Amino acid sequence: MQQQAQHVHHGHEHAHAPAGWAMAARATLHCLTGCAIGEILGMVIGTALGWHNAPTMVLAIVLTFAFGYALTLRGVLRAGVGFRTAFRVALAADTVSIAVMELIDNGVIALWPSAMDAQLSDALFWAALAASLALAFAVTTPLNRWMIARGKGHAVVHRYHG
């Protein structure tokens, strides 16, 4: 496992070593967890309330960001950081990653024939969701690696781990 070397100069941290694929994959898996929870919960709520596709998708996206940020907040708060700082860390760490994942995930679902109309009980819903999340993971992992190597994204979270 390759660790990122960081030094503090005048209050700014500088990354000196490239981020490893394992670190990028863990960061992406973290975002993927929030995405999966938000997507499924949004679909369950939208279906239960009899909503159409657009409001259900909006709810799922909102929940995806909420769960993604909450997962990061939990870890950073556990490190003893105040809520305001922890919230800023979560925004910095997750926003780009979640946004890219959601763009890919929802794009696949929107373009997959009949996937938008699939119900939770349909194999098509689960197949399309699994495929879209797998593709989102594959695209977002290199992005996260690039961001971590530059001290951005999940590198911000790692500054708060001992």
ABEGO torsion letter per residue (X at the ends): XBBBBBBBBGGBBBBABBBBAAAAAAAAAAAAAAAAAAAAAAAAAAAAAGBBAAAAAAAAAAAAAAAAAAAAAAAAAAAGBBAAAAAAAAAAAAAAAAAAAAAAAAAAAAABBGAAABBAABAAAAAAAAAAAAAAAAAAAAAAAAAAAAGBEAAAAAAABX
